Amino acid sequence: MLDAVHEISIYIHRFHNLDLFQQGWYQLKINLRWEDGESGSSATPARVVQYEVPELGSDDAYGVWKINDTDHSFSTQPFRIKYARQDILLSMMVSFNLYPTQLEGPSKSAVILKFELLYTPILVNRDDIQASLDACPAAVHEFRLPPKALLGIHAYCPIHFDVFHAVLVDTTIHASLVGSRFHTSSLKVPRVHRDGKGKGPGASKQVTLARALFEAQVVLLEEMRRLSKAINKPISVEDLTSNELFGFTTKSNQDTSDHELSRKLSSNLLKILEKPSLEADIGQTDVLRSMSDDMMLKSLDLIGKQMFYLWSAFLNFHRVNVKKILEFLLNQWAIDRKAEWSIWMVYTKVEMPHQYVSNVINDSSSTTTRGKAAYLRKLTVDPAQTAAMRAQLHRRSIAQMKINSCSIQDMHMFGEPSRTPIVIVERVVNSPVRSTSGNSYFSQLEQKDSIGINGVADTNLTDRLNITKVRQNDRILKVVVFVHGFQGHHLDLRLVRNQWLLLDPKVEFLMSEANEDKTSGDLREMGKRLAEEVVAFLKKKMDRVSRSGVLRTIKLSFVGHSIGNIILRAALTENIMEPYLRFLHTYLSVSGPHLGYLYSSNSLFNGGLWLLKKLKGTQCIHQLTFTDDPDLRNTFLYNLCKQRTLEYFKSIVLFSSPQDGYVPYHSARIEMSPASFGDQSTKGKVFLEMLNELLDQIRAPSSEHRTFMRCDVNFDITLQGRNLNTIIGRAAHIEFLESDIFLKFIMWSFPDLFR
């Protein structure tokens, strides 16, 4: 009987050091196994093809790649990592053979593809490197290939490992079911008394195998055509119609009917070759079932030869066009992210309110019956509880969901789907950008030199920005500034930075250190220090770009966590930032208390704030809680909200979580607080004024429209148990910094916002 084998080929293009903490020797180890875990279920490395020789010196490479016969794994050549964003070109194709657990047909089990990152520090004795690497993997990243994918898949598969070993290994996975060999000694199928159809007891199993091979053929041919068309390179298939592969040269001793059946079999495949849109012929099964046993076995041999040739043709085509195929599959992967990850995302659209109505806090004579009804409805609904309940219901539905996909599944997400963060995306429509025409600052800026520090013309800025002509060597300087929160570290937002770099490797980033260990003082001073740091960084980068080309424009984006959002908004009000406001691009707010703590409902956290104010006199806490001035309208945060800062951004994304007890839910989302409804005190009026000021900036009228989204993240924190962090709401606040899955969902679903 013909042996069927799944051949899974992994092309490893490069190893990119995104954010490894340690220098040293690294190595990749790969193995595959059946998910059901049967004995002898590991795949066997069949061949290794080195496409290009890595350009590594003797000091940066050690030994050679190897195959371990004990655990059937493949390991790359060890390489040395010295600095961040370092690239190591590996450029090799590793093929594994994996025999189906059901020998007569394709397996119903999935395959687990395991990548291990091995590490050892720099050793004095180089002979000890390999032994040290083999001791224990530093990180593991697993993927699942569903049964459908084993019949044929060609896809990009990025390897990132984990948040402590952030790298990018560019790989593509290519799999198909092929016939490996045909044993003539086992061709005879025992015959029994025929019932007119002439079938032995093994016929149905042979038909199953033949159908699987034909399905694999169709998939492979369609994928070869897809790749050929995408990269505009033809695939040579001249020999596919030869008699040796598609028929028999002589009739020999076989009867005419069997010969005709063989011709039908070959004819069906030729139709598939000639008509790309034609799916596998449903009549194929009838043709196979009507064959005699001997003819069936010969047909299986024929199919095996066809698949062997097709697979060999594809591998040759891949080697010749490897970079173009990689680029196409990478782009296709990026396009498919929104659909692939949609099970964890819920999309809604809401209208931007014109103003939060003043009649809620005005006297009863000016309140309409309709206005009262709306007010009563809102009063009975807690948005945080509603969001939490909605996410939990969605999480339960995922737990009961049967994921039936033929795509490669990242086990970081698909391993336990119900534990992956749920993101509710609220797209706010009718959010126009304020016009830059008329008497605005920007129109004046186009007509005269930019005003720099202390009112001096910033000639460097205008000279280096060629606004009227587009040249071939024009450059766009893209800068992202990351601002940490209270008592934070400049690397707190490194996971956001890493995802941004994956989307746009050319972006320049500033991990702000100006306020590190200085977040207990005046938020105004923090904003001033940040502004000075940003301007110095921009001028440095502008000088570098100007030396190598023409600086066309700047895209300046900001990311803030917690009170870092208040600090960056304060920085934008500084005079030295004024020339750069027109270049503001995307603003990503991660759990920021934009409206302060006027209506904070977390009594435990409020008690902590009270202690900080009383015992330590922490000035920024006074400012966040509006106790820095007896008159609420003279407080720092109230006046900051009146400053026009948000209106300059092209895109605004607000991350919040109802599980986060450190920042009021409404404050992170810039929306109405349930507790403020009906509050006719000065406190209620001040809150409404602040809220409307911020929404006015986002709503600023123009023919253009900015993107404004609220993204609600629900983390699975059940594994943390019941402890102080979960009780006071700190767990979710910190989870924003320690998890990057929710970032992947948003950034890869809306990539244009971050480029």
DOSE-365031 format. One record per residue (C-alpha): residue number from 0; residue in one letter; x, y, z. Coordinates in steps of 0.25 Angstrom, whole numbers. Example, Ala and Ser with C-alpha at 12.3 -4.5 7.8 and 13.67 -1.06 7.14 Angstrom:
# residues 2
PT  tikol  nupa     c1     c2     c3
PT      0     a     49    -18     31
PT      1     s     55     -4     29
# end
This chain:
# residues 755
PT  tikol  nupa     c1     c2     c3
PT      0     m      0      0      0
PT      1     l      4     14     -3
PT      2     d     10     22     10
PT      3     a      4     36     11
PT      4     v     13     46     19
PT      5     h     10     60     23
PT      6     e     22     68     19
PT      7     i     23     81     27
PT      8     s     34     91     22
PT      9     i     38    102     31
PT     10     y     46    114     24
PT     11     i     54    122     35
PT     12     h     58    135     29
PT     13     r     64    144     40
PT     14     f     65    146     55
PT     15     h     62    160     59
PT     16     n     66    164     73
PT     17     l     54    173     77
PT     18     d     56    174     92
PT     19     l     65    163     98
PT     20     f     70    167    112
PT     21     q     83    160    111
PT     22     q     95    159    101
PT     23     g    100    145     98
PT     24     w     99    132     90
PT     25     y     85    129     85
PT     26     q     80    117     77
PT     27     l     66    112     71
PT     28     k     61     98     73
PT     29     i     49     93     65
PT     30     n     41     80     67
PT     31     l     27     75     63
PT     32     r     18     65     69
PT     33     w      3     60     68
PT     34     e     -6     68     77
PT     35     d    -12     55     82
PT     36     g      2     51     88
PT     37     e      2     36     83
PT     38     s     16     29     85
PT     39     g     25     31     73
PT     40     s     17     43     69
PT     41     s     28     53     67
PT     42     a     32     58     53
PT     43     t     45     54     47
PT     44     p     54     65     40
PT     45     a     56     60     26
PT     46     r     65     70     19
PT     47     v     71     84     22
PT     48     v     74     94     10
PT     49     q     82    106     13
PT     50     y     78    117      3
PT     51     e     88    127      7
PT     52     v    101    126     15
PT     53     p     99    135     27
PT     54     e    109    147     28
PT     55     l    114    144     42
PT     56     g    128    145     46
PT     57     s    136    135     54
PT     58     d    133    143     67
PT     59     d    118    143     64
PT     60     a    115    129     60
PT     61     y    119    115     66
PT     62     g    117    101     61
PT     63     v    107     97     51
PT     64     w     92     94     50
PT     65     k     89     80     55
PT     66     i     78     69     56
PT     67     n     76     62     69
PT     68     d     72     47     66
PT     69     t     67     45     80
PT     70     d     56     56     81
PT     71     h     55     57     66
PT     72     s     58     72     67
PT     73     f     65     82     58
PT     74     s     74     93     63
PT     75     t     80    105     56
PT     76     q     95    109     57
PT     77     p     97    117     70
PT     78     f     99    132     68
PT     79     r    103    143     76
PT     80     i     94    155     80
PT     81     k    101    168     83
PT     82     y     91    179     82
PT     83     a     76    183     81
PT     84     r     70    182     67
PT     85     q     81    173     62
PT     86     d     77    164     50
PT     87     i     83    150     48
PT     88     l     80    145     34
PT     89     l     77    130     35
PT     90     s     71    127     21
PT     91     m     69    112     22
PT     92     m     57    102     19
PT     93     v     55     91     29
PT     94     s     46     80     25
PT     95     f     39     70     34
PT     96     n     32     57     31
PT     97     l     20     53     39
PT     98     y     13     40     37
PT     99     p     -2     40     39
PT    100     t     -7     33     51
PT    101     q    -17     26     42
PT    102     l     -9     20     32
PT    103     e    -20     18     22
PT    104     g    -23     33     21
PT    105     p    -21     47     27
PT    106     s    -21     49     41
PT    107     k    -32     56     49
PT    108     s    -22     61     59
PT    109     a    -15     74     59
PT    110     v      0     76     60
PT    111     i      7     85     70
PT    112     l     19     92     65
PT    113     k     29     96     76
PT    114     f     40    107     75
PT    115     e     50    108     86
PT    116     l     59    119     89
PT    117     l     72    114     95
PT    118     y     82    124    102
PT    119     t     95    124    109
PT    120     p    104    136    113
PT    121     i    117    139    107
PT    122     l    126    128    112
PT    123     v    141    128    113
PT    124     n    142    114    108
PT    125     r    135    113     94
PT    126     d    135     98     95
PT    127     d    124     99    106
PT    128     i    115    107     98
PT    129     q    106     96     92
PT    130     a    105     88    105
PT    131     s    101    101    112
PT    132     l     90    104    101
PT    133     d     84     90    103
PT    134     a     82     91    118
PT    135     c     69     98    118
PT    136     p     61    107    108
PT    137     a     60    121    111
PT    138     a     46    123    105
PT    139     v     36    114     97
PT    140     h     26    118     86
PT    141     e     16    108     81
PT    142     f      7    108     69
PT    143     r     -5     98     65
PT    144     l     -7     93     51
PT    145     p    -21     88     50
PT    146     p    -24     76     42
PT    147     k    -29     83     30
PT    148     a    -16     91     29
PT    149     l     -8     78     28
PT    150     l    -14     76     14
PT    151     g     -9     89      9
PT    152     i     -4    102     15
PT    153     h      5    113     11
PT    154     a      6    124     22
PT    155     y     14    134     29
PT    156     c     17    131     44
PT    157     p     24    141     53
PT    158     i     31    135     65
PT    159     h     31    145     77
PT    160     f     33    136     89
PT    161     d     29    144    101
PT    162     v     29    158    107
PT    163     f     43    155    114
PT    164     h     49    150    101
PT    165     a     43    159     91
PT    166     v     49    155     77
PT    167     l     43    154     63
PT    168     v     47    141     55
PT    169     d     41    142     41
PT    170     t     37    128     37
PT    171     t     27    123     26
PT    172     i     20    109     28
PT    173     h     18    100     16
PT    174     a     10     87     17
PT    175     s      4     77      9
PT    176     l      0     62      9
PT    177     v      9     54     -1
PT    178     g     11     40     -5
PT    179     s     25     35      1
PT    180     r     27     21     -6
PT    181     f     19      9    -11
PT    182     h     22     -5     -7
PT    183     t     19    -15    -18
PT    184     s     19    -26     -8
PT    185     s      7    -21     -2
PT    186     l     -1    -17    -14
PT    187     k    -10    -30    -13
PT    188     v    -23    -27     -6
PT    189     p    -30    -40     -2
PT    190     r    -42    -42    -10
PT    191     v    -56    -47     -5
PT    192     h    -68    -51    -13
PT    193     r    -72    -39    -21
PT    194     d    -86    -33    -21
PT    195     g    -85    -27    -35
PT    196     k    -76    -16    -32
PT    197     g    -64    -24    -30
PT    198     k    -58    -18    -17
PT    199     g    -49    -24     -7
PT    200     p    -50    -21      8
PT    201     g    -39    -10      8
PT    202     a    -46     -2     -4
PT    203     s    -52      9      5
PT    204     k    -39     12     12
PT    205     q    -32     13     -1
PT    206     v    -43     22     -6
PT    207     t    -41     31      6
PT    208     l    -26     32      4
PT    209     a    -28     35    -11
PT    210     r    -38     46     -8
PT    211     a    -29     52      2
PT    212     l    -17     52     -8
PT    213     f    -26     58    -18
PT    214     e    -31     69     -9
PT    215     a    -16     72     -5
PT    216     q    -13     73    -20
PT    217     v    -24     83    -22
PT    218     v    -20     91    -10
PT    219     l     -5     91    -15
PT    220     l     -9     95    -29
PT    221     e    -17    106    -25
PT    222     e     -7    111    -15
PT    223     m      4    110    -26
PT    224     r     -5    119    -35
PT    225     r     -8    129    -24
PT    226     l      7    131    -21
PT    227     s     11    131    -36
PT    228     k      1    142    -39
PT    229     a      4    150    -26
PT    230     i     19    151    -29
PT    231     n     17    151    -44
PT    232     k     26    139    -46
PT    233     p     22    127    -55
PT    234     i     23    113    -50
PT    235     s     27    103    -60
PT    236     v     18     91    -61
PT    237     e     21     86    -75
PT    238     d     24     72    -70
PT    239     l     11     70    -62
PT    240     t      3     65    -75
PT    241     s     13     54    -78
PT    242     n      8     40    -80
PT    243     e     18     35    -69
PT    244     l     11     44    -59
PT    245     f     -4     44    -64
PT    246     g     -6     31    -71
PT    247     f     -1     18    -76
PT    248     t      8     17    -88
PT    249     t      3      3    -91
PT    250     k     -9     -5    -88
PT    251     s     -1    -17    -84
PT    252     n    -10    -27    -78
PT    253     q    -20    -18    -71
PT    254     d    -34    -18    -77
PT    255     t    -40     -7    -85
PT    256     s    -50     -2    -74
PT    257     d    -39      0    -64
PT    258     h    -31      7    -74
PT    259     e    -42     17    -77
PT    260     l    -44     19    -62
PT    261     s    -30     23    -61
PT    262     r    -32     33    -72
PT    263     k    -43     39    -65
PT    264     l    -35     40    -53
PT    265     s    -24     48    -60
PT    266     s    -34     56    -68
PT    267     n    -40     61    -55
PT    268     l    -27     66    -50
PT    269     l    -24     73    -64
PT    270     k    -37     80    -63
PT    271     i    -33     85    -49
PT    272     l    -19     90    -55
PT    273     e    -26     97    -67
PT    274     k    -37    104    -59
PT    275     p    -32    110    -46
PT    276     s    -46    113    -41
PT    277     l    -51     99    -42
PT    278     e    -52     91    -29
PT    279     a    -49     77    -27
PT    280     d    -58     69    -36
PT    281     i    -69     62    -27
PT    282     g    -70     51    -37
PT    283     q    -56     47    -33
PT    284     t    -61     38    -23
PT    285     d    -70     31    -32
PT    286     v    -58     29    -42
PT    287     l    -50     23    -31
PT    288     r    -60     14    -25
PT    289     s    -63      8    -39
PT    290     m    -49      3    -40
PT    291     s    -44    -11    -38
PT    292     d    -34    -14    -27
PT    293     d    -22    -15    -36
PT    294     m    -26     -2    -43
PT    295     m    -28      5    -30
PT    296     l    -14      2    -25
PT    297     k     -8      6    -38
PT    298     s    -16     19    -37
PT    299     l    -11     22    -23
PT    300     d      3     20    -29
PT    301     l      0     30    -40
PT    302     i     -6     40    -30
PT    303     g      7     39    -21
PT    304     k     16     42    -33
PT    305     q      8     54    -37
PT    306     m      8     59    -23
PT    307     f     23     57    -22
PT    308     y     26     64    -35
PT    309     l     16     76    -31
PT    310     w     23     77    -17
PT    311     s     37     77    -23
PT    312     a     33     88    -33
PT    313     f     27     96    -22
PT    314     l     40     95    -13
PT    315     n     49     99    -25
PT    316     f     39    111    -28
PT    317     h     40    115    -14
PT    318     r     55    115    -14
PT    319     v     56    124    -26
PT    320     n     46    134    -21
PT    321     v     48    133     -6
PT    322     k     48    148     -3
PT    323     k     36    151    -11
PT    324     i     28    140     -6
PT    325     l     32    144      8
PT    326     e     27    158      6
PT    327     f     14    154      0
PT    328     l     11    144     11
PT    329     l     14    154     22
PT    330     n      5    164     15
PT    331     q     -6    154     14
PT    332     w     -4    150     29
PT    333     a     -5    165     33
PT    334     i    -18    167     25
PT    335     d    -24    154     32
PT    336     r    -21    158     46
PT    337     k    -34    166     48
PT    338     a    -43    154     44
PT    339     e    -34    143     51
PT    340     w    -34    150     64
PT    341     s    -49    155     63
PT    342     i    -54    144     73
PT    343     w    -48    153     84
PT    344     m    -52    166     79
PT    345     v    -66    172     80
PT    346     y    -69    184     71
PT    347     t    -79    195     73
PT    348     k    -82    209     68
PT    349     v    -87    221     76
PT    350     e    -91    235     72
PT    351     m    -82    246     78
PT    352     p    -91    254     87
PT    353     h    -92    269     83
PT    354     q    -91    273     98
PT    355     y    -94    266    111
PT    356     v   -107    273    113
PT    357     s   -107    285    123
PT    358     n   -122    282    126
PT    359     v   -118    270    135
PT    360     i   -112    280    145
PT    361     n   -121    292    142
PT    362     d   -134    296    150
PT    363     s   -146    287    147
PT    364     s   -153    298    139
PT    365     s   -143    296    128
PT    366     t   -143    281    128
PT    367     t   -152    275    117
PT    368     t   -160    262    120
PT    369     r   -152    255    109
PT    370     g   -139    260    116
PT    371     k   -144    255    130
PT    372     a   -147    241    124
PT    373     a   -133    240    117
PT    374     y   -127    244    131
PT    375     l   -134    234    139
PT    376     r   -130    223    129
PT    377     k   -115    227    130
PT    378     l   -116    228    145
PT    379     t   -120    213    146
PT    380     v   -108    208    137
PT    381     d    -94    207    142
PT    382     p    -85    206    129
PT    383     a    -74    199    136
PT    384     q    -83    188    141
PT    385     t    -90    187    128
PT    386     a    -76    186    121
PT    387     a    -71    175    130
PT    388     m    -84    167    129
PT    389     r    -83    168    114
PT    390     a    -69    163    114
PT    391     q    -72    152    123
PT    392     l    -83    147    114
PT    393     h    -74    148    102
PT    394     r    -63    140    110
PT    395     r    -73    129    113
PT    396     s    -78    128     99
PT    397     i    -63    126     94
PT    398     a    -61    115    105
PT    399     q    -73    107     98
PT    400     m    -68    111     84
PT    401     k    -62    100     75
PT    402     i    -51    107     67
PT    403     n    -51    101     53
PT    404     s    -40    108     45
PT    405     c    -30    104     35
PT    406     s    -20    115     39
PT    407     i     -8    114     48
PT    408     q    -12    116     62
PT    409     d     -3    123     72
PT    410     m     -4    116     85
PT    411     h     -2    128     93
PT    412     m    -16    132     89
PT    413     f    -22    119     84
PT    414     g    -16    110     95
PT    415     e    -27    114    105
PT    416     p    -36    124     97
PT    417     s    -45    127    109
PT    418     r    -34    133    116
PT    419     t    -29    143    105
PT    420     p    -33    157    108
PT    421     i    -46    162    102
PT    422     v    -46    175     95
PT    423     i    -59    183     93
PT    424     v    -56    194     82
PT    425     e    -65    206     82
PT    426     r    -63    214     69
PT    427     v    -68    228     72
PT    428     v    -74    234     59
PT    429     n    -76    248     55
PT    430     s    -62    253     61
PT    431     p    -57    263     51
PT    432     v    -43    269     52
PT    433     r    -43    284     55
PT    434     s    -40    292     42
PT    435     t    -26    298     40
PT    436     s    -31    309     31
PT    437     g    -35    323     34
PT    438     n    -29    330     46
PT    439     s    -24    317     53
PT    440     y    -10    316     58
PT    441     f     -6    306     46
PT    442     s    -10    316     35
PT    443     q     -1    326     41
PT    444     l     10    316     43
PT    445     e     10    314     28
PT    446     q     11    329     25
PT    447     k     23    332     34
PT    448     d     34    325     42
PT    449     s     31    316     53
PT    450     i     32    322     67
PT    451     g     42    315     76
PT    452     i     47    316     90
PT    453     n     44    330     96
PT    454     g     37    335     83
PT    455     v     50    334     75
PT    456     a     48    329     60
PT    457     d     51    314     59
PT    458     t     58    315     45
PT    459     n     63    301     47
PT    460     l     49    295     47
PT    461     t     44    302     35
PT    462     d     57    301     27
PT    463     r     57    286     28
PT    464     l     42    284     25
PT    465     n     40    285     10
PT    466     i     25    287     10
PT    467     t     23    291     -5
PT    468     k     31    281    -13
PT    469     v     32    266    -13
PT    470     r     45    261    -16
PT    471     q     50    247    -18
PT    472     n     59    246     -6
PT    473     d     48    253      3
PT    474     r     47    247     17
PT    475     i     36    246     27
PT    476     l     41    246     42
PT    477     k     32    237     50
PT    478     v     34    239     65
PT    479     v     26    232     77
PT    480     v     28    237     91
PT    481     f     25    228    102
PT    482     v     21    234    116
PT    483     h     21    225    129
PT    484     g     12    227    140
PT    485     f     13    230    155
PT    486     q     26    224    161
PT    487     g     28    218    148
PT    488     h     40    214    139
PT    489     h     44    218    126
PT    490     l     42    204    120
PT    491     d     28    202    126
PT    492     l     22    203    112
PT    493     r     33    195    105
PT    494     l     22    185    100
PT    495     v     14    196     93
PT    496     r     28    200     87
PT    497     n     31    186     82
PT    498     q     17    185     75
PT    499     w     19    198     69
PT    500     l     33    194     64
PT    501     l     27    182     58
PT    502     l     17    190     50
PT    503     d     27    201     46
PT    504     p     41    197     48
PT    505     k     46    211     43
PT    506     v     39    218     55
PT    507     e     48    226     64
PT    508     f     44    225     79
PT    509     l     46    233     92
PT    510     m     45    225    105
PT    511     s     43    237    114
PT    512     e     53    238    126
PT    513     a     51    253    129
PT    514     n     41    250    141
PT    515     e     47    237    145
PT    516     d     47    237    161
PT    517     k     40    251    160
PT    518     t     26    248    159
PT    519     s     22    252    173
PT    520     g     23    267    170
PT    521     d     16    277    161
PT    522     l      9    272    149
PT    523     r     12    285    142
PT    524     e     27    284    144
PT    525     m     26    269    139
PT    526     g     20    274    127
PT    527     k     31    285    125
PT    528     r     42    275    127
PT    529     l     35    265    117
PT    530     a     33    276    107
PT    531     e     48    280    107
PT    532     e     52    265    106
PT    533     v     43    263     94
PT    534     v     48    276     87
PT    535     a     63    272     89
PT    536     f     60    258     83
PT    537     l     52    264     71
PT    538     k     63    274     68
PT    539     k     74    263     69
PT    540     k     66    254     59
PT    541     m     63    265     50
PT    542     d     77    268     48
PT    543     r     81    254     45
PT    544     v     70    252     35
PT    545     s     73    266     28
PT    546     r     87    261     26
PT    547     s     83    249     18
PT    548     g     71    255     10
PT    549     v     60    265     10
PT    550     l     51    265     23
PT    551     r     37    265     17
PT    552     t     29    265     30
PT    553     i     28    259     44
PT    554     k     18    250     50
PT    555     l     18    251     65
PT    556     s     11    241     73
PT    557     f      9    240     88
PT    558     v      6    228     97
PT    559     g      3    230    112
PT    560     h      0    221    124
PT    561     s     -8    225    136
PT    562     i     -4    240    140
PT    563     g      6    239    129
PT    564     n     -5    244    120
PT    565     i     -7    256    129
PT    566     i      8    259    128
PT    567     l      8    258    113
PT    568     r     -5    267    112
PT    569     a      2    277    121
PT    570     a     15    276    112
PT    571     l      6    280     99
PT    572     t      2    293    106
PT    573     e     17    298    107
PT    574     n     21    309     97
PT    575     i     33    301     92
PT    576     m     24    290     87
PT    577     e     15    300     79
PT    578     p     23    299     66
PT    579     y     21    284     67
PT    580     l      6    283     70
PT    581     r      2    282     55
PT    582     f     10    269     54
PT    583     l      3    262     64
PT    584     h     -2    248     59
PT    585     t     -7    237     68
PT    586     y    -10    238     83
PT    587     l    -11    225     91
PT    588     s    -16    227    105
PT    589     v    -14    214    114
PT    590     s    -23    216    126
PT    591     g    -22    231    128
PT    592     p    -29    239    138
PT    593     h    -33    250    128
PT    594     l    -44    255    137
PT    595     g    -37    253    150
PT    596     y    -43    246    163
PT    597     l    -55    255    165
PT    598     y    -64    243    165
PT    599     s    -55    231    169
PT    600     s    -64    220    174
PT    601     n    -52    211    179
PT    602     s    -52    214    194
PT    603     l    -39    206    197
PT    604     f    -32    213    186
PT    605     n    -37    227    191
PT    606     g    -32    224    205
PT    607     g    -18    222    199
PT    608     l    -19    235    192
PT    609     w    -23    242    205
PT    610     l    -11    236    212
PT    611     l     -2    241    201
PT    612     k     -7    255    202
PT    613     k     -7    255    218
PT    614     l      6    248    221
PT    615     k     14    251    209
PT    616     g      8    263    203
PT    617     t      9    258    189
PT    618     q      6    270    181
PT    619     c      1    262    168
PT    620     i     -9    255    176
PT    621     h    -15    268    181
PT    622     q    -16    272    167
PT    623     l    -22    259    162
PT    624     t    -33    260    173
PT    625     f    -35    275    171
PT    626     t    -30    279    185
PT    627     d    -19    288    180
PT    628     d    -28    300    181
PT    629     p    -41    303    189
PT    630     d    -47    308    176
PT    631     l    -50    296    167
PT    632     r    -49    305    155
PT    633     n    -35    309    159
PT    634     t    -29    295    160
PT    635     f    -19    290    151
PT    636     l    -27    279    144
PT    637     y    -39    288    141
PT    638     n    -30    298    134
PT    639     l    -23    287    127
PT    640     c    -36    282    121
PT    641     k    -38    296    115
PT    642     q    -25    296    108
PT    643     r    -26    291     93
PT    644     t    -18    279     93
PT    645     l    -26    267     88
PT    646     e    -31    274     76
PT    647     y    -18    273     69
PT    648     f    -17    258     68
PT    649     k    -22    251     55
PT    650     s    -25    238     63
PT    651     i    -29    236     78
PT    652     v    -30    223     85
PT    653     l    -34    222     99
PT    654     f    -31    208    106
PT    655     s    -39    206    119
PT    656     s    -44    194    128
PT    657     p    -55    193    137
PT    658     q    -46    184    145
PT    659     d    -36    195    147
PT    660     g    -39    201    161
PT    661     y    -27    211    160
PT    662     v    -34    220    150
PT    663     p    -48    223    149
PT    664     y    -55    216    138
PT    665     h    -62    229    132
PT    666     s    -49    237    134
PT    667     a    -41    227    125
PT    668     r    -52    228    115
PT    669     i    -55    243    115
PT    670     e    -70    241    117
PT    671     m    -81    244    127
PT    672     s    -80    238    141
PT    673     p    -93    232    147
PT    674     a    -90    238    160
PT    675     s    -90    252    154
PT    676     f   -104    251    148
PT    677     g   -113    260    156
PT    678     d   -101    266    163
PT    679     q   -105    281    163
PT    680     s    -94    285    172
PT    681     t    -81    293    168
PT    682     k    -74    279    167
PT    683     g    -84    274    157
PT    684     k    -84    287    148
PT    685     v    -69    287    148
PT    686     f    -68    272    144
PT    687     l    -78    275    133
PT    688     e    -70    287    128
PT    689     m    -57    279    128
PT    690     l    -64    267    120
PT    691     n    -70    276    110
PT    692     e    -57    284    108
PT    693     l    -50    270    105
PT    694     l    -61    265     96
PT    695     d    -61    279     88
PT    696     q    -46    277     85
PT    697     i    -49    263     79
PT    698     r    -62    268     73
PT    699     a    -55    280     66
PT    700     p    -63    283     53
PT    701     s    -57    281     40
PT    702     s    -59    274     27
PT    703     e    -48    264     31
PT    704     h    -51    253     41
PT    705     r    -41    248     52
PT    706     t    -42    234     57
PT    707     f    -47    233     72
PT    708     m    -48    220     78
PT    709     r    -51    215     93
PT    710     c    -45    201     95
PT    711     d    -50    193    107
PT    712     v    -41    182    111
PT    713     n    -45    171    120
PT    714     f    -34    162    126
PT    715     d    -35    148    131
PT    716     i    -29    150    145
PT    717     t    -35    138    152
PT    718     l    -22    131    152
PT    719     q    -17    142    161
PT    720     g    -27    138    172
PT    721     r    -33    147    182
PT    722     n    -22    156    188
PT    723     l    -19    171    191
PT    724     n    -16    174    176
PT    725     t    -29    169    171
PT    726     i    -37    174    182
PT    727     i    -32    189    180
PT    728     g    -32    188    165
PT    729     r    -17    189    163
PT    730     a    -16    175    156
PT    731     a    -23    181    143
PT    732     h    -16    194    144
PT    733     i     -2    187    144
PT    734     e     -7    176    134
PT    735     f     -8    187    123
PT    736     l      8    188    124
PT    737     e     10    173    126
PT    738     s      1    168    114
PT    739     d      3    171    100
PT    740     i     -8    162     94
PT    741     f    -19    173     94
PT    742     l     -9    182     88
PT    743     k     -7    172     76
PT    744     f    -22    172     74
PT    745     i    -24    187     73
PT    746     m    -11    191     66
PT    747     w    -12    180     55
PT    748     s    -27    182     53
PT    749     f    -25    196     51
PT    750     p    -10    197     46
PT    751     d    -12    211     38
PT    752     l    -14    218     52
PT    753     f      1    214     56
PT    754     r      8    216     43
# end
